[in-house]
Amino acid sequence: MTTVAALLLAAALGLGLGHLTRLPSVPLVILFGVAVSAIIPMPGDLLEDALMLGVTVVVFVAGIELNPVRVGRYRNAAVVVGLLQFFLLGAAGLGTALLLGLSLQTAAYVGLALSASSTLVVVRLLQQRRELYSAMGRTLTGILLLQDLLIILLIPVVIGMADGWGEVARGVGGTLALVALAGVLLRWVTPRLLPKVAGDEEFLLLLVLSGLFGFLGLAYFLGIPLVAGAFLAGVAVSPFPSNALVRGQLNSIGTFFSAIFFAALGAVVVLPSGEEVIQALFFAGLVLLLTPPLVAVVAERFGFSARGGIGSGLLLGQTSEFSLVVGLQGVILGQIDEGIFGVIVLVTVITMTLTPFLATGRVTGLLLRIHPFRVPSRLPERPSDHILLMGCGSSGVALLETLVGVPHPIWVVDDDPAIVERVAAAGFTAIRGDATDPEILQAAGANRARVVVSTMRTKEDSERLLAYTGETPVVVRAYGTADVKWIEERGGIPVSYSEAASQDFLDWFLRGEADPESGPWMPPER
């Protein structure tokens, strides 16, 4: 009981500090787990049980967030960027570990631990910035899904190296069989089954957990790591709207068990020696220095702006929660020692903690100025007295249709190459680029426009636009009273989406269309 209370204390302190500081909670919970374990002794067998139970829920929840359909037309970019980052970073980690005198098997564990980025950290940051469904957010989702699948496939390879290639083939074959099953459920079963039982929350929760334990049982039967079954069980229930239904049921449970896992992880970690700390700093530097330029160069070749590519690289510049799973598997099987596991944990803590400080507009701008391989922009002549639309998603398309025929030229700026191509084909002038990039703002004549309409989601992006445009009228969409006040204080003209949706509903109701046969009211696209 004392052990459970100690783990809960470490988890509460880490989550609380993460909420107050907006830092990733994972490294904070691990650090508090280390601190609490130094004060309160905890039995190893109970900690091992907490780790296995916690990691099962952690990877299951991570799988729920990775819906392959969300990637959409950015699939090619996600595959190329994800593969290059995964294998180049993995090879760099493997080679560096061998140069440091580690054995081949230990070096393979280190290389695999360095190869993937964190789903928990990246998805959380994208959600905070309201960018999860942007072009960059969808691409990053595809990258994370691919890398997590690769780790799941390669864990049996690393584990089976000591027992020969026959064991490796058996592990990979079993994992591929589970991947195929998850694909069948993802495509044909989950989207049809879960919405039908959504009205009964208890039954929905039991059904989802039954699926999880079913995958765990199959993983055990096939002789592959249980984490592979847990992750693929999550992916199997990831399609929309099933994932939203499941997430609502598992939100509290997932947070609880993930906190217990990371607190227990901190409690079992052996503090690294001075030499191991130096190794961890070296490996962390490898991840932080190689990821941004690698991702930026490849992303630009797929039509993304230099700023978007660098920003994506900075967001991916950390090791994954699966790195901890890889190291934990190695320790449990006796294939790596606790010192190397401590190095992997320290690298994860360092890179996850630094990501919110590095993945910012300020750092992106600094790197943009020294970017040596930037694809040159072909920008049209700078306009004036025009209507400038910043962002052209579903809201922007509806606005474009409204503006057709106005006696002023219409210009559009968007970072999605597919949208830019579609807008240009419709006869409008379109610029591909980041709407916060000063070069793009200047080329689009943002401070010389008759009016600027911004459909950008984040306050930070809108703030840069308002600061650049000066006296030019800028219409900015707002999501609540606080946003309206914030925009007005900076000289913008807010348009409240909540008020617009309320007015649309009242108009619909007063027209007498509120009858059962007309179906539920849906807000129009904006």
Residue, then its C-alpha position, 0 to 999 in steps of 0.5 A: m500500500t505504501t508503494v501505491a501511495a508513493l507512486l500516486l504522490a510522484a504522479a500527482l506532483g509531476l502532473g501538477l507541475g506539468h499543468l502549471t508550467r505547460l511542460p511535458s508531464v512525462p519527464l516530470v513524473i519520471l523525475f518525481g518517481v526518482a526523487v520519491s523512490a530515494i526517500i521511500p523504499m519500494p519492492g521491485d516486484l510490485l514496481e515491475d507489475a506497475l510498469m507492465l500494467g501501465v505501459t499496456v495502457v500507455v501504448f493503447v492510448a497512443g494507438i487511439e490517437l493515430n488514425p491513419v485516415r487523418v493523414g489523407r493526402y499527406r501520406n507520401a510525405a509522411v512515409v518518406v519523412g518518417l522512414l528517413q528520420f527513423f532509419l537515419l537516426g537509428a543508424a546514427g545511434l547504432g554507429t555512435a553506440l558502437l564507437l563508444g564501445l557498446s556491444l552490437q545488441t546493446a547498440a541495437y537497443v540504443g539505435l532503436a530507442l533513438s529512432a522515433s519521436s514521441t506521440l504523447v508529446v507531439v500530439r499534445l503540443l499540436q492540440q494546444r496550438r490547434e494544429l492537429y488537423s492542419a497540413m503539418g499536423r496531419t503529416l506529423t500524425g502519419i510520421l508518428l504512426l509509421q514510426d510507432l509501427l516500425i518500432i513494434l515490428l523491430i522490437p521482436v528483431v532486437i529481442g530475437m537477435a540472441d536466439g537466431w534468425g528463426e526466432v526473429a522471423r517468428g516474432v516479425g511474422g506474429t506481429l504482422a499477423l496482428v497488424a493485419l487483424a488491426g487493419v481489418l477491424l480499423r477498416w470494416v468493423t470498428p466504424r460500424l460497431l462502436p457508434k451503434v453501442a455508444g449510447d450505453e457507456e458501460f457496455l462501450l467501455l467493456l467492449v473496448l477493454s475486451g478488445l484490448f485484452g483480446f489483442l494482449g492474449l493473441a500477442y502472448f499466444l504468438g510469442i511477441p511483446l504484449v506492448a505490440g498487442a496493446f498498441l495495435a488494439g488502440v489503432a484498431v479503434s482509432p477511426f473517427p468518430s469511434n476514437a472520440l467515443v473511446r477517448g471520452q471513456l478512457n481519458s481518466i483511466g489512461t491518465f491514471f495508468s500512464a502516470i503510474f507507469f512513468a512514476a514507477l519507471g522513475a522509481v526503478v531507474v538506476l541513477p547513471s554514472g558520470e560516464e553514462v550522463i555524458q553518453a546520454l547528453f551525446f545521444a540527446g544532442l544527436v537527436l536534437l541536432l539531426t532531426p530538424p534539418l533532416v525533416a525540414v529538407v525532406a518536407e520542403r521537397f514535398g511542397f511544405s514551406a521552409r518554416g513549416g518544415i523546420g517547425s515540424g523537425l523541432l516538434l519531432g526532436q525528441t525520443s519516444e515513450f516507446s524508447l522507454v518500452v524498448g529499454l524496459q524490454g531489454v532490462i527484463l530480458g537481461q539483454i541490456d544492463e540497468g546503466i544503459f536503460g538509465v541512459i535511454v531514460l535520461v535521453t528521453v527526459i532531456t529531449m521531451t523537456l526541451t521540445p516545448f522550448l525549442a519548437t517555437g516560432r522564435v527558434t524556427g525564425l532563427l533557424l530559418r535565417i541560417h537554413p542552407f538548403r532552403v528551396p527558393s520561393r517564386l513569389p509574384e509581384r507585391p500587390s496593393d488594395h486587394i483582399l487577402l485571405m490568410g488560410c483557406g481551409s473549409s472556412g476559407v473556401a466558403l468565404l472565397e465563394t462569397l467574395v467571387g465578383v467583388p471589384h478587388p483582386i483576391w489573394v490567398v496564403d496557405d501552407d497546404p500545397a494541395i489547397v494552393e493548387r486548387v485555389a490557383a486552378a480556380g483563378f485566384t492568386a495563391i501563395r504557398g507559405d507560412a502566414t507568419d513568415p515575414e517574407i510571405l507577409q511582405a510578398a502578399g502585401a499584408n500591410r497594403a491590403r484593403v482588408v485581411v481576413s485570417t482563419m488561422r487557429t492560434k493566437e500566436d499566429s494572429e498576433r504576428l499578423l496583427a503586428y505586421t499589418g499596422e493600420t490595415p483592417v484585419v478580421v480574425r476569427a474568435y472562439g470565445t469571449a476571451d479571444v474577442k477581447w484579446i483580438e480587440e486589444r491588438g487592433g483586430i476585428p474579431v468574428s465570434y464563431s460561437e455567436a455565428a453558430s448560435q445565430d444560425f441555429l436560431d434562424w433555422f429554429l424560427r423558420g420552423e424547420a425544427d421537426p424530427e424528420s428534418g434531422p439534427w441541426m448542423p452548423p454550416e461550413r465557414 
